[in-house]
């Protein structure tokens, strides 16, 4: 084994990768931990890669990150996937605008289409339906509400009817 691999193996022995693979992280992280557990058991990089069904170059990449950053280098990094069309900083202003829109409404409730139009006016973008509801969820706006009231409803007449029934 080369000198640099001996240094890596000594730092690898500080961790119990088999236990980490069984208890922590996402599926991707568990796969990385499992590959490192195989290397700890004496397998070479190609055998470890074959066992976790990845390319050997991938294991070398993981090893490089482990050398540079330690155990943190094997963890899943944020920023994967598509970015939201509305930045998270705007969540609170959206929340306030939606609540103000609902308060102005004299009957019924606002719909996703109304909020989509609101976002288009605020940001100049028109989110898809799935993006819209993801944004609403992130802004902690849940649409489980009481039954809407008709603007011309007579509350006293309803209470009188309840007493008669």
N, CA and C atoms as an extended XYZ file, in Angstrom:
495
Properties=species:S:1:pos:R:3:atomname:S:1:resname:S:1:resid:I:1 pbc="F F F"
N         0.827       -1.174        0.000 N   UNK     1
C         0.000        0.000        0.000 CA  UNK     1
C         0.879        1.248        0.000 C   UNK     1
N         0.410        2.293       -0.618 N   UNK     2
C         1.181        3.532       -0.684 CA  UNK     2
C         1.116        4.259        0.654 C   UNK     2
N         2.058        5.159        0.868 N   UNK     3
C         2.157        5.883        2.140 CA  UNK     3
C         0.884        6.675        2.447 C   UNK     3
N         0.333        7.340        1.450 N   UNK     4
C        -0.861        8.165        1.706 CA  UNK     4
C        -2.054        7.303        2.113 C   UNK     4
N        -2.143        6.059        1.624 N   UNK     5
C        -3.245        5.177        1.997 CA  UNK     5
C        -3.125        4.738        3.448 C   UNK     5
N        -1.880        4.565        3.945 N   UNK     6
C        -1.680        4.178        5.337 CA  UNK     6
C        -2.211        5.271        6.256 C   UNK     6
N        -1.974        6.544        5.924 N   UNK     7
C        -2.490        7.659        6.733 CA  UNK     7
C        -4.005        7.664        6.739 C   UNK     7
N        -4.594        7.399        5.593 N   UNK     8
C        -6.050        7.385        5.500 CA  UNK     8
C        -6.617        6.249        6.325 C   UNK     8
N        -5.993        5.079        6.240 N   UNK     9
C        -6.495        3.933        6.999 CA  UNK     9
C        -6.395        4.161        8.501 C   UNK     9
N        -5.347        4.841        8.960 N   UNK    10
C        -5.241        5.100       10.395 CA  UNK    10
C        -6.349        6.043       10.859 C   UNK    10
N        -6.701        7.032       10.054 N   UNK    11
C        -7.808        7.923       10.439 CA  UNK    11
C        -9.158        7.229       10.270 C   UNK    11
N        -9.210        6.247        9.369 N   UNK    12
C       -10.456        5.497        9.191 CA  UNK    12
C       -10.750        4.616       10.395 C   UNK    12
N        -9.705        4.137       11.069 N   UNK    13
C        -9.892        3.239       12.211 CA  UNK    13
C       -10.484        3.942       13.420 C   UNK    13
N       -10.540        5.257       13.386 N   UNK    14
C       -11.143        6.009       14.484 CA  UNK    14
C       -12.669        5.886       14.473 C   UNK    14
N       -13.231        5.461       13.346 N   UNK    15
C       -14.691        5.434       13.191 CA  UNK    15
C       -15.177        4.001       13.011 C   UNK    15
N       -16.380        3.753       13.478 N   UNK    16
C       -17.025        2.464       13.263 CA  UNK    16
C       -18.019        2.644       12.111 C   UNK    16
N       -17.557        2.429       10.895 N   UNK    17
C       -18.382        2.679        9.710 CA  UNK    17
C       -19.553        1.715        9.612 C   UNK    17
N       -19.385        0.498       10.109 N   UNK    18
C       -20.487       -0.468       10.057 CA  UNK    18
C       -21.653        0.038       10.906 C   UNK    18
N       -21.350        0.579       12.075 N   UNK    19
C       -22.392        1.122       12.946 CA  UNK    19
C       -23.012        2.372       12.327 C   UNK    19
N       -22.178        3.238       11.745 N   UNK    20
C       -22.695        4.441       11.083 CA  UNK    20
C       -23.626        4.071        9.936 C   UNK    20
N       -23.245        3.046        9.176 N   UNK    21
C       -24.076        2.621        8.037 CA  UNK    21
C       -25.417        2.081        8.509 C   UNK    21
N       -25.438        1.485        9.688 N   UNK    22
C       -26.682        0.901       10.192 CA  UNK    22
C       -27.591        1.915       10.857 C   UNK    22
N       -27.035        3.021       11.317 N   UNK    23
C       -27.851        3.911       12.157 CA  UNK    23
C       -28.042        5.322       11.629 C   UNK    23
N       -27.196        5.799       10.716 N   UNK    24
C       -27.258        7.222       10.412 CA  UNK    24
C       -27.371        7.517        8.936 C   UNK    24
N       -27.817        8.737        8.663 N   UNK    25
C       -27.723        9.315        7.335 CA  UNK    25
C       -28.755        8.855        6.340 C   UNK    25
N       -28.609        9.402        5.156 N   UNK    26
C       -29.469        9.053        4.040 CA  UNK    26
C       -28.946        7.770        3.407 C   UNK    26
N       -29.651        7.260        2.434 N   UNK    27
C       -29.231        6.036        1.762 CA  UNK    27
C       -27.868        6.226        1.095 C   UNK    27
N       -27.631        7.381        0.539 N   UNK    28
C       -26.334        7.648       -0.101 CA  UNK    28
C       -25.210        7.626        0.923 C   UNK    28
N       -25.450        8.247        2.072 N   UNK    29
C       -24.438        8.261        3.117 CA  UNK    29
C       -24.184        6.850        3.634 C   UNK    29
N       -25.245        6.073        3.827 N   UNK    30
C       -25.084        4.700        4.312 CA  UNK    30
C       -24.258        3.873        3.340 C   UNK    30
N       -24.440        4.113        2.047 N   UNK    31
C       -23.651        3.396        1.041 CA  UNK    31
C       -22.170        3.752        1.179 C   UNK    31
N       -21.884        5.014        1.412 N   UNK    32
C       -20.489        5.440        1.588 CA  UNK    32
C       -19.889        4.800        2.830 C   UNK    32
N       -20.646        4.827        3.935 N   UNK    33
C       -20.157        4.229        5.177 CA  UNK    33
C       -19.906        2.733        4.988 C   UNK    33
N       -20.800        2.079        4.269 N   UNK    34
C       -20.655        0.639        4.045 CA  UNK    34
C       -19.406        0.336        3.224 C   UNK    34
N       -19.120        1.142        2.219 N   UNK    35
C       -17.897        0.964        1.422 CA  UNK    35
C       -16.671        1.120        2.319 C   UNK    35
N       -16.695        2.099        3.192 N   UNK    36
C       -15.556        2.309        4.084 CA  UNK    36
C       -15.449        1.181        5.113 C   UNK    36
N       -16.580        0.609        5.513 N   UNK    37
C       -16.549       -0.545        6.424 CA  UNK    37
C       -15.865       -1.726        5.739 C   UNK    37
N       -16.137       -1.928        4.450 N   UNK    38
C       -15.488       -3.006        3.704 CA  UNK    38
C       -13.987       -2.765        3.596 C   UNK    38
N       -13.600       -1.510        3.393 N   UNK    39
C       -12.169       -1.182        3.316 CA  UNK    39
C       -11.509       -1.448        4.670 C   UNK    39
N       -12.211       -1.107        5.768 N   UNK    40
C       -11.682       -1.391        7.105 CA  UNK    40
C       -11.490       -2.891        7.316 C   UNK    40
N       -12.372       -3.692        6.708 N   UNK    41
C       -12.297       -5.149        6.845 CA  UNK    41
C       -11.184       -5.766        6.005 C   UNK    41
N       -10.463       -4.935        5.243 N   UNK    42
C        -9.329       -5.442        4.491 CA  UNK    42
C        -9.558       -5.585        2.997 C   UNK    42
N       -10.721       -5.209        2.513 N   UNK    43
C       -10.988       -5.260        1.074 CA  UNK    43
C       -10.253       -4.108        0.397 C   UNK    43
N        -9.886       -4.324       -0.872 N   UNK    44
C        -9.294       -3.197       -1.588 CA  UNK    44
C       -10.418       -2.319       -2.132 C   UNK    44
N       -10.060       -1.183       -2.704 N   UNK    45
C       -11.063       -0.199       -3.132 CA  UNK    45
C       -11.986       -0.765       -4.199 C   UNK    45
N       -11.446       -1.538       -5.130 N   UNK    46
C       -12.274       -2.101       -6.203 CA  UNK    46
C       -13.280       -3.104       -5.655 C   UNK    46
N       -12.842       -3.928       -4.703 N   UNK    47
C       -13.764       -4.897       -4.102 CA  UNK    47
C       -14.850       -4.189       -3.305 C   UNK    47
N       -14.462       -3.166       -2.556 N   UNK    48
C       -15.447       -2.403       -1.785 CA  UNK    48
C       -16.451       -1.739       -2.717 C   UNK    48
N       -15.960       -1.209       -3.842 N   UNK    49
C       -16.858       -0.571       -4.810 CA  UNK    49
C       -17.828       -1.587       -5.395 C   UNK    49
N       -17.324       -2.768       -5.703 N   UNK    50
C       -18.177       -3.822       -6.264 CA  UNK    50
C       -19.246       -4.226       -5.246 C   UNK    50
N       -18.881       -4.276       -3.986 N   UNK    51
C       -19.826       -4.707       -2.948 CA  UNK    51
C       -20.969       -3.715       -2.746 C   UNK    51
N       -20.689       -2.430       -2.906 N   UNK    52
C       -21.758       -1.430       -2.745 CA  UNK    52
C       -22.317       -0.978       -4.088 C   UNK    52
N       -21.852       -1.651       -5.172 N   UNK    53
C       -22.365       -1.447       -6.529 CA  UNK    53
C       -22.163       -0.021       -7.037 C   UNK    53
N       -20.927        0.459       -6.901 N   UNK    54
C       -20.553        1.743       -7.486 CA  UNK    54
C       -19.253        1.555       -8.257 C   UNK    54
N       -18.907        2.529       -9.043 N   UNK    55
C       -17.662        2.504       -9.795 CA  UNK    55
C       -16.490        2.734       -8.834 C   UNK    55
N       -15.367        2.065       -9.056 N   UNK    56
C       -14.216        2.273       -8.169 CA  UNK    56
C       -13.762        3.733       -8.093 C   UNK    56
N       -13.925        4.476       -9.178 N   UNK    57
C       -13.558        5.901       -9.140 CA  UNK    57
C       -14.408        6.665       -8.130 C   UNK    57
N       -15.643        6.210       -7.947 N   UNK    58
C       -16.516        6.843       -6.962 CA  UNK    58
C       -15.948        6.655       -5.558 C   UNK    58
N       -15.462        5.444       -5.271 N   UNK    59
C       -14.863        5.188       -3.958 CA  UNK    59
C       -13.630        6.061       -3.775 C   UNK    59
N       -12.832        6.234       -4.829 N   UNK    60
C       -11.664        7.112       -4.744 CA  UNK    60
C       -12.088        8.550       -4.461 C   UNK    60
N       -13.184        8.981       -5.077 N   UNK    61
C       -13.696       10.333       -4.828 CA  UNK    61
C       -14.111       10.480       -3.368 C   UNK    61
N       -14.814        9.463       -2.841 N   UNK    62
C       -15.220        9.492       -1.437 CA  UNK    62
C       -13.999        9.527       -0.532 C   UNK    62
N       -12.989        8.755       -0.900 N   UNK    63
C       -11.764        8.696       -0.107 CA  UNK    63
C       -11.057       10.050       -0.087 C   UNK    63
N       -11.038       10.704       -1.234 N   UNK    64
C       -10.425       12.027       -1.347 CA  UNK    64
C       -11.148       13.031       -0.442 C   UNK    64
N       -12.487       12.979       -0.446 N   UNK    65
C       -13.278       13.884        0.411 CA  UNK    65
C       -13.058       13.550        1.882 C   UNK    65
N       -12.921       12.242        2.177 N   UNK    66
C       -12.689       11.830        3.566 CA  UNK    66
C       -11.335       12.329        4.056 C   UNK    66
N       -10.337       12.258        3.192 N   UNK    67
C        -9.004       12.751        3.560 CA  UNK    67
C        -9.033       14.255        3.833 C   UNK    67
N        -9.755       14.979        2.998 N   UNK    68
C        -9.790       16.440        3.112 CA  UNK    68
C       -10.654       16.922        4.280 C   UNK    68
N       -11.823       16.295        4.473 N   UNK    69
C       -12.797       16.829        5.427 CA  UNK    69
C       -13.140       15.890        6.575 C   UNK    69
N       -12.605       14.681        6.553 N   UNK    70
C       -12.943       13.719        7.595 CA  UNK    70
C       -14.337       13.156        7.373 C   UNK    70
N       -15.005       12.816        8.453 N   UNK    71
C       -16.333       12.204        8.375 CA  UNK    71
C       -17.361       13.135        7.735 C   UNK    71
N       -17.191       14.440        7.911 N   UNK    72
C       -18.107       15.418        7.297 CA  UNK    72
C       -18.078       15.330        5.774 C   UNK    72
N       -16.952       14.939        5.211 N   UNK    73
C       -16.830       14.820        3.758 CA  UNK    73
C       -17.695       13.716        3.180 C   UNK    73
N       -18.097       12.753        4.005 N   UNK    74
C       -18.941       11.656        3.530 CA  UNK    74
C       -20.427       11.969        3.663 C   UNK    74
N       -20.751       13.011        4.396 N   UNK    75
C       -22.163       13.354        4.585 CA  UNK    75
C       -22.732       14.022        3.342 C   UNK    75
N       -24.030       13.925        3.201 N   UNK    76
C       -24.742       14.514        2.065 CA  UNK    76
C       -24.684       16.029        2.192 C   UNK    76
N       -24.286       16.688        1.128 N   UNK    77
C       -24.165       18.139        1.131 CA  UNK    77
C       -25.478       18.784        0.687 C   UNK    77
N       -25.845       19.927        1.267 N   UNK    78
C       -27.059       20.602        0.818 CA  UNK    78
C       -26.867       21.167       -0.587 C   UNK    78
N       -27.947       21.408       -1.248 N   UNK    79
C       -27.881       22.042       -2.557 CA  UNK    79
C       -28.175       21.105       -3.706 C   UNK    79
N       -28.537       19.864       -3.403 N   UNK    80
C       -28.868       18.930       -4.468 CA  UNK    80
C       -30.283       19.222       -4.961 C   UNK    80
N       -30.516       18.997       -6.211 N   UNK    81
C       -31.858       19.140       -6.753 CA  UNK    81
C       -32.155       20.546       -7.253 C   UNK    81
N       -33.349       20.684       -7.788 N   UNK    82
C       -33.774       21.958       -8.362 CA  UNK    82
C       -34.029       22.979       -7.254 C   UNK    82
N       -33.727       24.205       -7.538 N   UNK    83
C       -33.936       25.287       -6.580 CA  UNK    83
C       -35.372       25.797       -6.700 C   UNK    83
N       -35.877       26.322       -5.605 N   UNK    84
C       -37.225       26.860       -5.572 CA  UNK    84
C       -37.289       28.139       -6.402 C   UNK    84
N       -38.432       28.350       -7.038 N   UNK    85
C       -38.584       29.560       -7.847 CA  UNK    85
C       -38.760       30.796       -6.965 C   UNK    85
N       -39.149       30.604       -5.716 N   UNK    86
C       -39.282       31.705       -4.766 CA  UNK    86
C       -38.259       31.489       -3.658 C   UNK    86
N       -37.320       32.414       -3.467 N   UNK    87
C       -36.288       32.199       -2.453 CA  UNK    87
C       -36.883       32.117       -1.049 C   UNK    87
N       -36.272       31.331       -0.161 N   UNK    88
C       -36.802       31.171        1.199 CA  UNK    88
C       -36.908       32.480        1.985 C   UNK    88
N       -36.101       33.487        1.622 N   UNK    89
C       -36.176       34.768        2.329 CA  UNK    89
C       -37.531       35.445        2.117 C   UNK    89
N       -38.207       35.103        1.040 N   UNK    90
C       -39.488       35.736        0.702 CA  UNK    90
C       -40.678       35.023        1.345 C   UNK    90
N       -40.435       33.921        2.064 N   UNK    91
C       -41.527       33.137        2.640 CA  UNK    91
C       -42.403       33.955        3.578 C   UNK    91
N       -41.766       34.737        4.449 N   UNK    92
C       -42.540       35.501        5.435 CA  UNK    92
C       -43.382       36.577        4.763 C   UNK    92
N       -42.823       37.261        3.766 N   UNK    93
C       -43.609       38.289        3.076 CA  UNK    93
C       -44.768       37.649        2.305 C   UNK    93
N       -44.542       36.460        1.742 N   UNK    94
C       -45.628       35.741        1.061 CA  UNK    94
C       -46.702       35.350        2.065 C   UNK    94
N       -46.269       34.865        3.210 N   UNK    95
C       -47.218       34.448        4.247 CA  UNK    95
C       -48.107       35.627        4.663 C   UNK    95
N       -47.492       36.773        4.891 N   UNK    96
C       -48.254       37.955        5.288 CA  UNK    96
C       -49.206       38.397        4.179 C   UNK    96
N       -48.745       38.349        2.931 N   UNK    97
C       -49.593       38.757        1.802 CA  UNK    97
C       -50.784       37.818        1.650 C   UNK    97
N       -50.556       36.511        1.838 N   UNK    98
C       -51.649       35.535        1.713 CA  UNK    98
C       -52.655       35.733        2.843 C   UNK    98
N       -52.156       35.933        4.052 N   UNK    99
C       -53.079       36.158        5.183 CA  UNK    99
C       -53.866       37.452        5.006 C   UNK    99
N       -53.220       38.486        4.470 N   UNK   100
C       -53.925       39.748        4.210 CA  UNK   100
C       -54.979       39.544        3.126 C   UNK   100
N       -54.650       38.759        2.101 N   UNK   101
C       -55.603       38.479        1.027 CA  UNK   101
C       -56.817       37.743        1.577 C   UNK   101
N       -56.602       36.774        2.466 N   UNK   102
C       -57.708       36.024        3.056 CA  UNK   102
C       -58.556       36.917        3.955 C   UNK   102
N       -57.911       37.832        4.688 N   UNK   103
C       -58.649       38.731        5.582 CA  UNK   103
C       -59.532       39.693        4.783 C   UNK   103
N       -59.066       40.122        3.601 N   UNK   104
C       -59.860       41.037        2.761 CA  UNK   104
C       -61.059       40.339        2.141 C   UNK   104
N       -60.952       39.061        1.962 N   UNK   105
C       -62.010       38.290        1.314 CA  UNK   105
C       -63.251       38.316        2.185 C   UNK   105
N       -64.386       38.697        1.638 N   UNK   106
C       -65.598       38.796        2.452 CA  UNK   106
C       -66.374       37.487        2.502 C   UNK   106
N       -66.059       36.558        1.652 N   UNK   107
C       -66.706       35.247        1.679 CA  UNK   107
C       -65.871       34.253        0.904 C   UNK   107
N       -65.974       33.008        1.292 N   UNK   108
C       -65.190       31.992        0.612 CA  UNK   108
C       -63.739       32.040        1.015 C   UNK   108
N       -62.931       31.283        0.352 N   UNK   109
C       -61.507       31.275        0.656 CA  UNK   109
C       -60.698       31.497       -0.599 C   UNK   109
N       -59.458       31.848       -0.404 N   UNK   110
C       -58.594       32.016       -1.566 CA  UNK   110
C       -58.146       30.642       -2.041 C   UNK   110
N       -57.822       30.548       -3.303 N   UNK   111
C       -57.432       29.273       -3.900 CA  UNK   111
C       -55.975       29.353       -4.338 C   UNK   111
N       -55.465       28.195       -4.735 N   UNK   112
C       -54.102       28.125       -5.241 CA  UNK   112
C       -53.894       29.059       -6.418 C   UNK   112
N       -54.910       29.164       -7.263 N   UNK   113
C       -54.838       30.047       -8.431 CA  UNK   113
C       -54.656       31.504       -8.004 C   UNK   113
N       -55.353       31.903       -6.927 N   UNK   114
C       -55.226       33.271       -6.410 CA  UNK   114
C       -53.808       33.535       -5.885 C   UNK   114
N       -53.267       32.546       -5.182 N   UNK   115
C       -51.919       32.698       -4.617 CA  UNK   115
C       -50.887       32.709       -5.741 C   UNK   115
N       -51.111       31.894       -6.764 N   UNK   116
C       -50.207       31.872       -7.914 CA  UNK   116
C       -50.169       33.243       -8.575 C   UNK   116
N       -51.334       33.872       -8.714 N   UNK   117
C       -51.409       35.218       -9.281 CA  UNK   117
C       -50.684       36.224       -8.379 C   UNK   117
N       -50.847       36.066       -7.069 N   UNK   118
C       -50.171       36.939       -6.103 CA  UNK   118
C       -48.648       36.827       -6.253 C   UNK   118
N       -48.141       35.605       -6.364 N   UNK   119
C       -46.694       35.397       -6.530 CA  UNK   119
C       -46.226       36.000       -7.850 C   UNK   119
N       -47.054       35.865       -8.869 N   UNK   120
C       -46.691       36.439      -10.164 CA  UNK   120
C       -46.588       37.966      -10.065 C   UNK   120
N       -47.491       38.583       -9.321 N   UNK   121
C       -47.434       40.038       -9.139 CA  UNK   121
C       -46.227       40.452       -8.290 C   UNK   121
N       -45.913       39.639       -7.260 N   UNK   122
C       -44.803       39.978       -6.357 CA  UNK   122
C       -43.438       39.737       -7.000 C   UNK   122
N       -43.282       38.598       -7.684 N   UNK   123
C       -41.967       38.166       -8.148 CA  UNK   123
C       -41.811       38.140       -9.668 C   UNK   123
N       -42.923       38.202      -10.381 N   UNK   124
C       -42.837       38.127      -11.839 CA  UNK   124
C       -42.644       36.709      -12.353 C   UNK   124
N       -42.942       35.716      -11.511 N   UNK   125
C       -42.830       34.318      -11.923 CA  UNK   125
C       -44.157       33.630      -11.671 C   UNK   125
N       -44.449       32.625      -12.457 N   UNK   126
C       -45.673       31.858      -12.264 CA  UNK   126
C       -45.280       30.418      -11.939 C   UNK   126
N       -45.367       30.039      -10.661 N   UNK   127
C       -44.934       28.694      -10.278 CA  UNK   127
C       -45.919       27.627      -10.742 C   UNK   127
N       -45.413       26.426      -10.946 N   UNK   128
C       -46.292       25.306      -11.262 CA  UNK   128
C       -47.097       24.976      -10.010 C   UNK   128
N       -48.115       24.152      -10.169 N   UNK   129
C       -48.976       23.826       -9.040 CA  UNK   129
C       -48.188       23.130       -7.928 C   UNK   129
N       -47.323       22.170       -8.297 N   UNK   130
C       -46.555       21.459       -7.271 CA  UNK   130
C       -45.572       22.399       -6.575 C   UNK   130
N       -44.943       23.301       -7.330 N   UNK   131
C       -44.031       24.274       -6.721 CA  UNK   131
C       -44.782       25.211       -5.783 C   UNK   131
N       -45.959       25.614       -6.198 N   UNK   132
C       -46.771       26.519       -5.384 CA  UNK   132
C       -47.076       25.893       -4.032 C   UNK   132
N       -47.531       24.645       -4.029 N   UNK   133
C       -47.893       24.011       -2.765 CA  UNK   133
C       -46.660       23.672       -1.928 C   UNK   133
N       -45.525       23.451       -2.559 N   UNK   134
C       -44.272       23.249       -1.823 CA  UNK   134
C       -43.874       24.557       -1.140 C   UNK   134
N       -44.035       25.674       -1.852 N   UNK   135
C       -43.720       27.001       -1.282 CA  UNK   135
C       -44.653       27.292       -0.109 C   UNK   135
N       -45.924       26.983       -0.266 N   UNK   136
C       -46.886       27.226        0.810 CA  UNK   136
C       -46.557       26.381        2.037 C   UNK   136
N       -46.147       25.150        1.810 N   UNK   137
C       -45.771       24.279        2.916 CA  UNK   137
C       -44.542       24.832        3.636 C   UNK   137
N       -43.567       25.291        2.859 N   UNK   138
C       -42.353       25.862        3.433 CA  UNK   138
C       -42.675       27.128        4.238 C   UNK   138
N       -43.682       27.899        3.792 N   UNK   139
C       -44.086       29.122        4.493 CA  UNK   139
C       -45.038       28.816        5.650 C   UNK   139
N       -45.272       27.512        5.899 N   UNK   140
C       -46.134       27.035        6.985 CA  UNK   140
C       -47.573       27.542        6.831 C   UNK   140
N       -48.046       27.514        5.605 N   UNK   141
C       -49.441       27.837        5.333 CA  UNK   141
C       -50.161       26.535        5.008 C   UNK   141
N       -51.072       26.142        5.879 N   UNK   142
C       -51.798       24.891        5.710 CA  UNK   142
C       -53.251       25.240        5.437 C   UNK   142
N       -53.847       24.574        4.486 N   UNK   143
C       -55.204       24.923        4.079 CA  UNK   143
C       -56.231       23.963        4.654 C   UNK   143
N       -56.140       23.723        5.939 N   UNK   144
C       -57.188       22.985        6.623 CA  UNK   144
C       -57.955       24.055        7.378 C   UNK   144
N       -59.115       24.414        6.863 N   UNK   145
C       -59.837       25.546        7.438 CA  UNK   145
C       -61.259       25.140        7.790 C   UNK   145
N       -61.910       26.006        8.516 N   UNK   146
C       -63.320       25.806        8.818 CA  UNK   146
C       -64.123       26.039        7.544 C   UNK   146
N       -65.337       25.618        7.565 N   UNK   147
C       -66.192       25.809        6.410 CA  UNK   147
C       -66.387       27.300        6.166 C   UNK   147
N       -66.351       27.690        4.914 N   UNK   148
C       -66.474       29.109        4.605 CA  UNK   148
C       -67.894       29.601        4.885 C   UNK   148
N       -68.010       30.898        5.146 N   UNK   149
C       -69.307       31.506        5.452 CA  UNK   149
C       -69.733       32.386        4.289 C   UNK   149
N       -70.983       32.294        3.947 N   UNK   150
C       -71.511       33.123        2.872 CA  UNK   150
C       -71.588       34.560        3.363 C   UNK   150
N       -71.216       35.530        2.505 N   UNK   151
C       -71.213       36.934        2.960 CA  UNK   151
C       -72.588       37.459        3.359 C   UNK   151
N       -73.667       36.877        2.831 N   UNK   152
C       -75.009       37.352        3.151 CA  UNK   152
C       -75.678       36.520        4.231 C   UNK   152
N       -74.934       35.647        4.885 N   UNK   153
C       -75.508       34.766        5.901 CA  UNK   153
C       -75.940       35.576        7.120 C   UNK   153
N       -77.077       35.196        7.683 N   UNK   154
C       -77.603       35.860        8.880 CA  UNK   154
C       -77.297       34.964       10.076 C   UNK   154
N       -76.375       35.411       10.916 N   UNK   155
C       -75.906       34.607       12.037 CA  UNK   155
C       -77.035       34.373       13.053 C   UNK   155
N       -77.856       35.392       13.297 N   UNK   156
C       -78.942       35.240       14.278 CA  UNK   156
C       -79.962       34.220       13.804 C   UNK   156
N       -80.280       34.242       12.537 N   UNK   157
C       -81.252       33.287       12.000 CA  UNK   157
C       -80.704       31.858       12.108 C   UNK   157
N       -79.411       31.710       11.898 N   UNK   158
C       -78.800       30.391       12.018 CA  UNK   158
C       -78.851       29.893       13.475 C   UNK   158
N       -78.586       30.785       14.423 N   UNK   159
C       -78.619       30.399       15.838 CA  UNK   159
C       -80.048       30.035       16.261 C   UNK   159
N       -81.048       30.800       15.770 N   UNK   160
C       -82.443       30.486       16.065 CA  UNK   160
C       -82.830       29.108       15.504 C   UNK   160
N       -82.368       28.828       14.307 N   UNK   161
C       -82.661       27.544       13.669 CA  UNK   161
C       -82.049       26.393       14.482 C   UNK   161
N       -80.855       26.610       15.007 N   UNK   162
C       -80.193       25.568       15.813 CA  UNK   162
C       -80.990       25.288       17.081 C   UNK   162
N       -81.594       26.331       17.666 N   UNK   163
C       -82.376       26.146       18.899 CA  UNK   163
C       -83.660       25.362       18.617 C   UNK   163
N       -84.287       25.609       17.475 N   UNK   164
C       -85.527       24.922       17.104 CA  UNK   164
C       -85.247       23.459       16.807 C   UNK   164
N       -84.125       23.174       16.166 N   UNK   165
C       -83.778       21.816       15.761 CA  UNK   165
C       -83.515       20.998       16.961 C   UNK   165
